[in-house]
Amino acid sequence: MKSLSFNDLSGKVCVITGGAGVLGSAMVNAIASVGAKIAIADINKEVADKVASEIAKESGTEVIGIEANVLEKASLEKAKEEINSRLGDIDILINGAGGNSPQATTKVETMTEENMDNLEDTFYGLEMEGFDKVFALNFKGTLLPTMVFTRDMLKNKKGVVLNVSSMNAYKPLTKIPAYSAAKASINNFTEWLAVHLAKVGIRVNAIAPGFFITHQNRFLVMDEKTGNYSARGQKIVDNTPMGKFGEPEDLQGATLFLISDVSKFITGIVIPVDGGYSAFGGV
């Protein structure tokens, strides 16, 4: 009987946007550990190069940093040319770029009679500039890289796309309406594209991380003065059955599973990696 492994990933070429971030770099580490060649595409090439160099040294695998703006198609096409030249045809795309904005975040969780006199702290005080930024980064920043980086897969009639959604897509958190809605659009797009590409050998899936502490959400879940959880952060932990935030490494297993041939009959799904959050009703 043939044993299952992730050996099929060895030598494959993987592009990951947002790969220099807290969660993205953990995913890069996992993919490098099984011998794939990786291009970290980031708007900040210096940061991408630094992370790529560190992981390449540790893993002995080829990992490179590539300058790319996920909101500009021309920038992505230029990045693809460089990736093809240095690594070869692209087999795997991970759309990890995303994030929230304070401009699209309310200061209060819910409307009450007490805060009706200060609408700036509520939904009514949100800035459209913040909404535009969040929707562009999360949705357009997934759409455009997919249009560009899957062309080799289309030519070769095989490949995998892995999108990064969020548990906010299923159960929107208070304060962050734009981010929750943008991530919900990723779920829908994942299903749509999976159907669209199923007959040409390209699989499309997503992971939905629960609650991890990242650069984007630290201001919401940590108290800078004490170093402890904020009231909001503690509420998240209390509503996560495992009683903690996720560690970046917790995403690695689901990532390898979905980009490997061990899941070759799986497309159009979103896997929660959330410590049980989605299963808990709050009581």
C-alpha angles and dihedrals in degrees: 000000000000113000119227121242142146092252091118088072093063110113094007117133115237127186117198125186114205088022094139093062129094096269097030095055090052088055091048090052091054094048092046090052090065095049104260121147111239138201115196105207112200138153087232104062093183092060092043091051092049095051092042092051093050095048094043090053093049097043103033088228127124108262121166136183118232127189111234137151108213090206096057120068094199091055091050093048090052089049091051091054090054093046092050091049095049104032109013133237116356115248102171135032124192114190100207101148113111144105149156134262131221087225089066095044124093119223093222128049099223140008115260134170088255095059097040088093091060106047092166089079093053140061089287092062097055117120120233089218088066093049091049091050094049095045092046095049096045105034106022087037088061097038098053099046088049091053091052108032098046094061092094090050090052091051092047094039093230137081147107135246120196118190125196112228127164140230084251085075089067102031111020114218121229116260097027110074096150096050093045093050093044092053090047086058089056090058091051093046091049091057094043095049093044089060093042094054102031096102095050096058100259119127121203123196139147142212121220110208116208116211120335126158109246137161090264099054103030091097089060103042105034132062105227093203099051102024089228128115116287116237087265092049091051090050090055092051091047090054095047109086092215087057099228147072116267122260116232089244089062089078095057100083096050090045095053091044095054098044094045129083089246084084095041094134093050121094136145098030135122117212117205115222096187116126090252096305094133091052096053122091095194097256 
